[in-house]
Amino acid sequence: MKTIKLVFTVMALAVATITTAVEKPKVSVTPITADRAVVSILNENPAVFEVSIEDKTGAVVYYKQTNNAITDYRKVFDFAGLESGEYVFNLRVNDTKVSNNFEVSGNGIVVGESKMHFDPYFNYTNDVLQLSYLNFDQEKLKLKFFDDSRLVYQTELGTDFNVATGYDLSKLEKGTYRVVLSSNNSQYTYDLVK
């Protein structure tokens, strides 16, 4: 029983760490003309930024990774060359991803709300896999374990906002495993060696 309490205490600390130690960049996409917008990014700590724009099929129409760790980024984007339609502006800073939907049309650029997501926290120690994840969109989550050639175990984690769980892997054979946390819109992997 003490072991179970310890695991849940560690998991609670992991969730607290996720919410306080991750990057929380501020992103602003502001139309300045019918076909141009300025993107401003401000981050508290210096970090490498990955900026991309995808069309509604997921095709990347723009990608830029900063060469150095920075705290702010500004760029004027000219969308005149893009077809009318829906797009997503993505920013990745370490384990944080900010997505902002926008639409390009003959009438101009319409910017939607931004969404922030954090990568899950995985930790494997003493045959226990710990997982914590903030499920902002409250999507149905699945967790799968694969060895080199097959699915070993799968479970549904539900739609809770705060997912914090642990798995006793002591009965698994020695080897390399891939753990996949997935939803309709996202997939995260974690490799472990037992």
C-alpha positions as CSV (number, residue, x, y, z in Angstrom):
1,M,0.0,0.0,0.0
2,K,2.9,2.4,0.8
3,T,4.2,1.7,-2.7
4,I,0.9,2.7,-4.3
5,K,0.8,5.9,-2.2
6,L,4.4,6.7,-3.2
7,V,3.6,6.2,-6.9
8,F,0.6,8.5,-6.7
9,T,2.5,11.1,-4.8
10,V,5.2,11.0,-7.4
11,M,2.6,11.3,-10.2
12,A,1.0,14.3,-8.5
13,L,4.4,15.9,-8.3
14,A,5.0,15.2,-12.0
15,V,1.7,16.8,-12.9
16,A,2.6,19.9,-10.8
17,T,6.0,20.0,-12.5
18,I,4.4,19.8,-15.9
19,T,2.1,22.8,-15.2
20,T,4.8,25.0,-13.6
21,A,8.1,24.0,-15.4
22,V,7.0,23.9,-19.1
23,E,7.2,26.8,-21.5
24,K,4.1,29.0,-21.8
25,P,4.8,31.1,-24.9
26,K,2.5,34.0,-25.8
27,V,1.5,33.9,-29.5
28,S,-0.3,36.7,-31.3
29,V,-1.4,36.4,-35.0
30,T,-2.6,39.9,-36.1
31,P,-3.9,40.7,-39.6
32,I,-2.4,43.9,-40.9
33,T,-3.9,43.9,-44.4
34,A,-6.2,41.6,-46.3
35,D,-3.4,39.2,-47.1
36,R,-0.7,39.9,-44.5
37,A,-0.4,39.2,-40.8
38,V,2.2,39.7,-38.2
39,V,3.1,36.8,-35.9
40,S,4.6,37.7,-32.5
41,I,5.9,35.2,-30.1
42,L,7.2,35.9,-26.6
43,N,8.7,33.3,-24.3
44,E,9.9,33.8,-20.8
45,N,13.0,31.6,-21.2
46,P,15.4,31.4,-24.2
47,A,14.5,28.4,-26.4
48,V,14.6,27.1,-29.9
49,F,11.3,27.9,-31.7
50,E,9.8,25.7,-34.4
51,V,7.2,27.6,-36.5
52,S,5.1,25.9,-39.2
53,I,1.9,26.5,-41.1
54,E,-0.2,23.6,-42.4
55,D,-3.2,23.5,-44.7
56,K,-6.3,21.6,-43.9
57,T,-4.9,18.3,-45.2
58,G,-1.9,18.6,-42.9
59,A,0.6,19.6,-45.7
60,V,3.3,21.9,-44.4
61,V,3.3,25.2,-46.4
62,Y,5.9,26.9,-44.2
63,Y,8.5,25.7,-41.7
64,K,11.2,27.6,-39.8
65,Q,13.3,26.6,-36.9
66,T,15.4,29.2,-35.1
67,N,19.1,28.6,-35.1
68,N,19.6,29.8,-31.6
69,A,17.6,29.9,-28.3
70,I,15.6,33.1,-28.3
71,T,12.9,34.7,-26.2
72,D,11.0,36.6,-28.9
73,Y,10.2,36.2,-32.6
74,R,8.3,38.5,-35.0
75,K,7.6,37.9,-38.7
76,V,5.2,39.4,-41.2
77,F,3.6,36.7,-43.3
78,D,2.3,37.4,-46.8
79,F,-0.5,34.9,-47.4
80,A,-1.3,36.3,-50.9
81,G,0.2,33.2,-52.5
82,L,-1.9,30.8,-50.5
83,E,-5.2,29.4,-51.8
84,S,-8.3,30.4,-49.9
85,G,-9.0,27.9,-47.1
86,E,-8.3,26.9,-43.6
87,Y,-4.8,26.7,-42.1
88,V,-3.1,26.1,-38.8
89,F,-0.2,28.1,-37.4
90,N,1.9,25.9,-35.1
91,L,4.6,26.8,-32.6
92,R,6.7,24.3,-30.8
93,V,8.9,25.4,-27.8
94,N,10.4,22.4,-26.1
95,D,7.5,20.2,-24.9
96,T,4.8,22.9,-25.5
97,K,2.8,23.3,-28.7
98,V,0.6,26.2,-29.5
99,S,-1.8,25.9,-32.5
100,N,-3.8,28.7,-34.0
101,N,-6.4,28.2,-36.7
102,F,-6.9,30.9,-39.3
103,E,-8.7,31.2,-42.6
104,V,-7.5,32.9,-45.8
105,S,-10.1,34.3,-48.2
106,G,-10.7,37.0,-50.6
107,N,-12.1,39.1,-47.8
108,G,-9.0,38.8,-45.7
109,I,-7.5,36.7,-42.9
110,V,-9.7,35.6,-40.0
111,V,-7.8,34.3,-37.0
112,G,-9.3,31.8,-34.6
113,E,-8.4,31.0,-31.0
114,S,-5.1,29.5,-30.1
115,K,-4.8,26.2,-28.2
116,M,-1.8,25.2,-26.0
117,H,-0.8,21.6,-25.5
118,F,1.9,20.0,-23.4
119,D,3.7,16.8,-24.2
120,P,3.0,14.0,-21.8
121,Y,5.5,13.2,-19.0
122,F,6.9,9.6,-19.1
123,N,9.3,8.2,-16.5
124,Y,10.5,4.6,-16.2
125,T,12.2,3.6,-13.0
126,N,12.4,0.4,-11.0
127,D,10.0,-1.5,-13.4
128,V,7.3,1.2,-13.0
129,L,6.2,3.4,-15.9
130,Q,4.7,6.7,-14.8
131,L,2.6,8.8,-17.2
132,S,1.0,12.1,-16.7
133,Y,-0.8,14.2,-19.3
134,L,-3.0,17.3,-19.4
135,N,-5.7,16.4,-21.8
136,F,-6.9,20.0,-22.6
137,D,-9.3,18.9,-25.4
138,Q,-10.6,16.0,-23.3
139,E,-10.2,13.6,-26.1
140,K,-10.5,9.8,-25.7
141,L,-7.0,8.6,-25.0
142,K,-5.5,5.2,-25.7
143,L,-2.2,3.7,-24.4
144,K,-0.5,0.9,-26.2
145,F,2.7,-1.1,-25.4
146,F,4.6,-2.7,-28.3
147,D,7.7,-4.9,-28.3
148,D,9.8,-5.3,-31.4
149,S,7.1,-7.1,-33.4
150,R,3.7,-6.9,-31.8
151,L,1.2,-5.2,-29.6
152,V,1.8,-6.4,-26.0
153,Y,-0.9,-4.4,-24.1
154,Q,-3.5,-1.7,-24.7
155,T,-5.9,0.2,-22.6
156,E,-8.2,3.2,-22.8
157,L,-7.5,6.0,-20.5
158,G,-10.8,7.9,-21.0
159,T,-11.3,11.6,-21.5
160,D,-10.3,13.1,-18.1
161,F,-8.5,16.4,-18.2
162,N,-5.7,15.2,-15.8
163,V,-4.3,11.8,-16.6
164,A,-1.9,10.5,-14.0
165,T,-1.2,6.8,-13.9
166,G,1.5,4.2,-13.3
167,Y,2.1,0.7,-14.7
168,D,4.0,-2.2,-13.0
169,L,6.1,-3.6,-15.8
170,S,8.0,-6.2,-13.7
171,K,6.3,-9.1,-15.4
172,L,7.3,-8.0,-18.9
173,E,10.3,-9.9,-20.5
174,K,13.5,-8.0,-20.9
175,G,13.7,-6.1,-24.1
176,T,12.9,-2.8,-25.9
177,Y,9.4,-1.5,-25.8
178,R,7.6,1.4,-27.4
179,V,4.8,3.1,-25.5
180,V,2.2,5.0,-27.6
181,L,-0.2,7.5,-26.1
182,S,-2.7,8.5,-28.7
183,S,-6.0,10.4,-29.3
184,N,-7.8,11.4,-32.5
185,N,-5.5,14.4,-33.1
186,S,-2.2,13.5,-31.4
187,Q,0.3,10.7,-30.9
188,Y,3.2,10.6,-28.5
189,T,5.8,7.8,-28.2
190,Y,8.2,6.8,-25.4
191,D,10.8,4.1,-25.8
192,L,12.1,2.1,-22.8
193,V,14.5,-0.7,-22.3
194,K,13.7,-3.3,-19.6
